[in-house]
Structure formats: C-alpha cells, structure tokens
C-alpha cells in the first residue's frame, strides 16, 4: 500500500510538471506572435488614422490650388513680418544706444569746457536705488586726487554734495538732498537766508516763516563755497494758516538718474563768511539776465565797428 501511494504521487508530480512546461511553451509562442504581429497591427492602425492628415498636409504644401497657395503665402508673410519686427527691434535698440552715447558725449564735451582746471571730472557709476539714501559713487578716488569732504558740483557751479568716503579708485558722495542733511540756503524772491533740509529722492526743503512771500519758481542758492550757483527752483509750496512756517520744496534741475558726470573740488570745503556769501549772491543776481550767445549774434560797439569796416572795405573794392 505505501508503495502504491508513492508511485501515485510520482506520477502526479510528473503530470503537473508536464502541464507547466506546456503552458510555458504556449505563453512563449503567444509572446513571439505578439512580438511580430502587434507592431504590424499597431503600425497599420496608425497608418490608417494618419493617412487623411498626411494627404491634407501634402495637399497644402504641394498643391497648386488657390487655398493651399493662400495658406503658404500667408505663412511666408507671417514669417517675413516676424523677421522684420525682429530687425526693427534690433535697429531701434541700436538707435537708442547711439542716441544715449551721443548725449553722454555732448554732456562730457560741455563739462570739459565748463569745468575749472582746479577740479576733477568724474563719472557717476552708481546712484540712488543702487545705493542707500541720496548718494552717488564716482569712478575717481585717492589715486586721482579726490580728498575727503571736498565739494561736488553738477556743471560749473551747482553744488550738489560732499565727498563722504574715499577709496583708492572710487569715492562716495553724500548729496545735499539726503534725508537729514542741513545746509544754509538763500532764496531769491523773498531774498532771505534760511536752512535747507534734505528730504531724500532729490528733494530739498526750505522753511520760511508765515507772512514772507514764497512762490513756485523762486530760486534757491547754496552759498557754502566760493563758487555759488543756483541749486534749483521751488516746485511746490505748502502752507497752513495754523502753522508758524511754510515749506518750499526744491528739486534738482537734473534728475538723480540723469546725472552722468560731476566735477570734484580738490580742496576741503571752507565755510564762507556772510560778506563773501553776500557778494557772491549779488554777483549771481546781477548776472541772471546775461545769457551766452553764439559768435556773431551779439552786437556791441566793437562788433559793430568791425562789421562796418569790413562792409566799407568790401564796398570800395574795384569791380572786375
């Protein structure tokens, strides 16, 4: 009996092993068939689905019918328009760059003719929004002769700040419009001395007692150095009957972002006496009605005499 059971178990194991082999072979055959058949079926289905689109594509790109030609011409025009826009943008950028360079060149030429020999010409390499408060950084420093606490001018005689820090090849300038910066000012109009306070953002504020007339366009002078010039004009006046003082707000004639070049004094600021400042302001007021004219425009006794002489000489020449 035990021998029979063991024989039955052996036959059962062999039968199950044979079935497994059969299933493996069947699955392998199915896999081989799928490997060869499915790609062809898939590619056939894809071809059938894609064929209408391909026919339309070939028709649009190669047909001589009206609609395909219109589509092709429109695509070519759109591409040409895109190319022209890109070229126009590039040309505009080049034109803007040339205009900017011409402006800076003209400004530099004007400064070179305007800046006294005892000053240094410097280029502004950083300004507000890049630096804290109302400050600018110059491309000149100790090795160029810039010294601490020397005055900084815009143009020939407009005092705009003081050198507050000097490095080897650069210098930091604190502008008089920096918040908390206080300076003595003279207001042409009411003709009084007062204090000017920096408000930041290129704005200066003067405080004047109520009752003294102050109006827009009154000029404000900072007579702190030997060269005195107009800092700017009052652009806004705020006043209240209940307050003991009124405020006039002054802005630079050139925006902080527009300052490209400045000149730097080679000596430390020396406070001026009242008599000196008064004489400078009087000279400034007297010269306010004098303007620079190109050669040949201004007529004086000297120019009139020379013109008459040349005209007389021309009229007496013998005719040929």
Residue pairs with C-beta under 8 A, 6 or more apart in sequence:
59 65
59 68
60 68
60 71
60 72
61 68
61 72
62 68
63 69
104 260
107 260
107 261
108 121
108 260
108 261
111 121
111 155
111 261
111 263
112 121
114 155
114 156
115 121
115 156
115 263
116 156
116 263
118 265
118 266
118 267
119 153
119 263
119 264
119 265
119 266
120 140
120 144
120 145
120 146
120 263
120 264
120 266
121 261
121 262
121 263
122 138
122 139
122 140
122 144
122 146
122 171
122 261
122 262
122 263
122 264
123 138
123 139
123 140
123 260
123 261
124 136
124 137
124 138
124 139
124 259
124 260
124 261
124 262
125 137
125 138
125 139
125 170
126 136
126 137
127 135
127 136
127 137
127 256
127 257
127 259
128 134
128 135
128 136
128 201
128 202
128 256
128 257
129 257
131 137
131 172
133 174
133 178
133 179
133 200
134 174
134 175
134 177
134 178
134 179
134 181
134 198
134 200
134 201
134 202
134 256
135 164
135 172
135 173
135 174
135 175
135 178
136 161
136 172
136 173
136 175
136 256
136 259
136 262
137 170
137 171
137 172
137 173
138 146
138 152
138 170
138 171
138 172
138 173
138 262
138 264
139 169
139 170
140 146
140 169
140 170
140 171
140 264
141 166
141 167
141 168
141 169
141 170
141 171
142 166
142 167
142 168
142 169
143 168
143 169
144 169
145 266
146 163
146 166
146 171
146 264
147 163
147 166
147 266
147 267
147 268
148 163
148 164
148 165
148 166
148 268
149 162
149 163
149 164
149 268
149 269
150 162
150 163
150 264
150 265
150 266
150 267
150 268
150 269
151 159
151 161
151 162
151 163
151 224
151 225
151 264
151 265
151 269
152 159
152 160
152 161
152 162
152 163
152 173
152 262
152 263
152 264
152 265
153 159
153 160
153 227
153 229
153 262
153 263
153 264
153 265
154 160
154 252
154 253
154 254
154 259
154 262
155 229
155 263
156 227
156 229
156 263
157 227
157 228
157 229
158 229
158 230
158 231
158 253
159 176
159 222
159 224
159 225
159 227
159 228
159 229
159 231
160 173
160 175
160 176
160 177
160 231
160 252
160 259
160 262
161 173
161 174
161 175
161 176
161 178
162 173
162 174
162 176
162 269
163 171
163 172
163 173
163 264
164 172
164 173
164 174
165 171
165 172
166 172
171 264
173 262
174 181
175 181
175 198
175 202
175 256
176 183
176 196
176 198
176 204
176 222
176 231
177 198
177 199
177 200
177 201
177 202
177 203
177 204
177 252
178 198
178 200
179 198
179 199
179 200
180 197
180 198
181 197
181 198
182 195
182 196
182 197
182 198
183 195
183 196
183 222
183 224
184 193
184 194
184 195
184 196
184 222
184 223
184 224
184 277
185 193
185 194
185 195
185 196
185 204
185 206
185 220
185 221
185 222
185 231
186 192
186 193
186 194
186 220
186 221
186 222
186 223
186 277
186 281
187 194
187 206
187 208
187 214
187 218
187 219
187 220
187 221
187 234
187 248
188 218
188 219
188 220
188 221
188 230
188 281
188 285
189 213
189 214
189 215
189 218
189 219
189 234
190 208
190 212
190 213
190 214
190 218
192 208
192 212
194 206
194 207
194 208
195 206
195 207
196 204
196 205
196 206
196 220
196 222
196 231
196 250
197 204
197 205
197 206
197 207
198 204
198 205
199 205
199 249
201 256
202 251
202 252
202 255
202 256
203 249
203 250
203 251
204 220
204 231
204 232
204 249
204 250
204 251
205 247
205 248
205 249
205 250
206 214
206 220
206 234
206 247
206 248
206 250
207 245
207 246
207 247
208 214
208 245
208 246
208 247
208 248
209 244
209 245
209 246
210 239
210 241
210 243
210 244
210 245
210 246
212 246
214 234
214 237
214 239
214 246
214 248
215 234
215 237
216 233
216 234
216 235
216 236
216 237
217 233
217 234
218 233
218 234
218 248
219 230
219 232
219 233
219 234
220 230
220 231
220 232
220 233
220 234
220 248
220 250
221 228
221 229
221 230
221 231
221 281
221 284
222 228
222 231
223 272
223 277
223 280
223 281
224 269
224 271
224 272
225 265
225 269
225 270
225 272
226 270
226 272
226 276
226 280
228 277
228 280
228 281
228 283
228 284
229 284
230 253
230 284
231 250
231 252
232 250
232 251
232 252
232 253
233 250
233 251
233 253
234 248
234 249
234 250
235 249
235 250
235 251
236 248
236 249
237 246
237 247
237 248
237 249
238 246
238 247
238 249
239 246
239 247
240 246
272 280
